[in-house]
Amino acid sequence: MACLSQIQVQRESSSKWGPPNLHAAHRRRPRLTPTEISPLLFEALSHVRRFDEVRVWSRTREHAERFAREHKALATDAESAVRGADVIVTVTNSLEPILKGAWLKRGALVNAVGSPRPTWRELDDDAMANLLVVDSREAALKESGDVILSKATIYAEAGEIFDRSKPAKAGETTVFKSLGLAIEDVAAARLVYEAARK
């Protein structure tokens, strides 16, 4: 049975988190909240894998319940959302780890796409001790609190696995920490542009 778990945490107030630290190239880009990103990630993952069960947790119960209603998912607590899941997606602005490595089943894939600051964490040290793949070593070592504070060893960049210079390790519990790359924004913009021209 394939199971997807999503963890989302919405910022409660910008003043609590301080001003955004965005690169100049990204200042004009609209920012999506975790609540807005979660459905997009769910839709994207649904194109590459069929899930028999989807579970979601959010610090804001109403957000989890809305996602559950809209996507035929189960809103539950964080640990129950993760235990036994094949794929886990974390979309948070968390300062402290929410996902615990002890909750992960062997062979699970964690897509950690939130908490993109050097002092913020989504995953605890036990989760980060798994096979770690990043979109960019340079960015992860400068911007990801999960990587920096856990002192996790980066196994590969995603591109190294795609071009087969590093083998994919099937059956290993894998954490993919994504901070986003400018080339991804360019590719997305091109797709939108081409769709608008049709």
KAQUI-V929737 format. One line per field, one symbol per residue. phi: phi as a letter, one per 40 degrees, with the letter a starting at -180 (. if undefined). Layout:
phi: ???
This chain:
phi: .cbbbbbbbcccaccccgccbbcdcbcccccccdcccdcccdcccccbacbcabbbbadcdcccccdcccbfbbcacdccccdgccbbbbbbbccbdbcbdcccccgcbbbcbbfcbcbbbbbcccccccdbbbcaddcccbbccdccccfccccacdcccccgcbccbdgccbbbcbbgbdccccccccccdccccc
